[in-house]
Amino acid sequence: MSSLPDFRSPEVLLAHVQHTMRFYHPRCIDPSGGFFHFFRDDGSIYDAHQRHLVSSTRFVFTYAMAWRHFGDPAHLEGVRHGVRFLREAHFDPAQGAYAWLLDWRDGQARVLDGTRHAYGMAFVLLAYAHALMAGVEEARPWLAETFELMEWRFFSETDGLYADEASADWRVLSPYRGQNANMHACEAMLAAYDATKELRYLQRAALIARNITQGQAERCGGLVWEHYDAQWQPDWMYNKHDPANLFRPWGYQPGHFTEWTKLLLQLETHDDALQQDLSWVLPTATQFFRVAVRRGWDAEFGGLCYSLAPDLTVCDADKYFWVQAESMAAAALLAERTGDAVYWDWYQRLWAYSWTHFVDHEHGAWWRILDRENHKLSDEKSPAGKVDYHTMGACYDIVKVLKRLPSQGWRR
């Protein structure tokens, strides 16, 4: 781009959100139920039938946030449309669970993968919380129901964390343990607290955050490793043969370091309600961000890399959209919290890179993945799981920061 907009303007960021939202709405809505999940660069749909729980829930989030910020009744109807699909297609009342992957044809759902995932349940909780905040009151009991289901099926009082995966009939609990499901459970618990003001959600968010970013990090050099065994010991080899796995990639993830930075600082804003010692939050959040940018930033081609090996060298130099988005939100929150201009510098650097290389200024939304030299790897802009929940969500998080700051105090 020949010039860059003012990324510290809430109006600029909200206009970008609207541009992104127009890529999806209304083409993503399937009148027969739910949303289409697979889009090429120009918005054309390349799979009209597969429905993934992560996309189904994240669409509820994006529509709920759009309704709350822009007031278009069509967005509120999108929230209701998405919640209906969760209850009528994904939810299995006999098992008390949500199907991970469906085939949807002629108004009928066929389960392609009924595995139960705590990661998926976290996003169900997030969806109901945001639906409730958008005024969909019927989501309130479903939010509580989902929390209780997660407690029953996945939570360990001994570990203070959630297990990851169970068979469709709940009889077999996988020995795999992962930080990613717990991180998004923390995010969902914060949203559930915002929606209900029930302290149990906030307390659970704090417990997860402390156990992952303190307890588990102590086992992994002070940082968050992704994969663990049933005793929560780090599994340094898990998925080493599959480093680009969509939900369980091998390696330290700079994007998860910065996502934890964001979540920790958001948790800290609730210190009065929690009445807990949160003195560990800021040093942890700062360390995670600094390691991410020092070890993960590509000084030659720009952007944060995807993965770091256990010795913190780059092992996957590709650039993923969500890593940049979560990192810019983290930078803004750190800049607000500390008053240190270095974080605004990183914020500007991340936005300049993303605006130049990731944002599709013609069709809308962000490219999903680029190679190290910033070339697209495919024309699949939004496969299952993307829906630009990270990019729009980061913008909303940043706007909250900008609106809290004095009118001149945050400008250099």
SULKAPE-V754506 format. One line per field, one symbol per residue. phi: phi as a letter, one per 20 degrees, with the letter a starting at -180 (. if undefined). psi: psi as a letter, one per 30 degrees, with the letter a starting at -180 (. if undefined). burial: I if it has 16 or more other C-alpha atoms within 10 Angstrom, else O. Layout:
phi = ???
psi = ???
burial = ???
//
This chain:
phi = .fbdfefddgffffffgffffffeeeffeegeqmcfdccegenfedbedfcdgffgffffgfffffffedmegfffffffgffgfgfedffdffembdffbcddblmcddfebegecfgffffffffffffffenefffgffffgfgfffffecedffembefdbcfgemfdefffccfffffffggffffffgfdmefgffffgfffgfffedffffecmnceeecbefemefdfdgmffcfdgfdcffofdgffgfffgffffffffdfffflcfdffffffgffgfffgefedfefednnefecdfgemefdbefddgffffffffffffffffdmeffffffgffffgffffddfefeeomdfebcfgemefeaeefbfgnellffffffffffggfffeeggdfeee
psi = kflkljfgjeeeeeeeeeeeefeekgffkjffkalkfjklegfkkfjfekjkeeeeeeeeeeeeeeefefgjfeeeeeeeeeeeeeefeekjfefhlkkeklkjkhgkkkkejgkkkeeeeefeeeeeeeeeffgifffefeeeeeeeeeeeffkjeefglkleklleggfkkkfkkkfeeeefeeeeeeeeeeefgkfeeeeeeeeeeeeefdeeeffhggljleklafghkkjffkgffifgkefilklkjeeeefeeeeeeeeeffgeeeehljgffeeeeeeeeeeeeeeffkjfefllklekklfgglkfjflkkefeeeeeeeeeeeeeeefgjfeeeeeeeeeeeeeeefekjfeflakleklaeghkkflgjeiakfdgheeeeeeeeeeeeeeffllffffk.
burial = OOOOOOIIOIOOIIOIIIIIIOIIOOOIIOOOIIIIIIIIIOIOIOOIIIIIIIIIIIIIIIIIIIIOOOOOOOIIOIIIIIIOIIOOIIIOOOOOIIIIIIIIOOOOIIIOOIIIIIIIIIIIIIIIIIIIIIIIOOIIOIIIOIIOIIOOIIIOOOOOIIIIIIOIOOOOIOOIIIIIIIIIIIIIIIIIIIIOOOIOIIIIIIOIIIIIIIIIIOOIOOIIIIIIIIOIOIIIOIOOOOIIOOOIIIIIIIIIIIIIIIIIIIIIOIOOOIOOOIOOIIOIIIOIIIIIIOIIIIOOOIIIIIIIOOOIOIIIIIIIIIIIIIIIIIIIIIIIOOOOOOIIOIIIOIIIIIIIIIIIOOOIIIIIIIOIOIOIOOOIIIIIIIIIIIIIIIIIIIIOIIOOOOOOOIOO
//
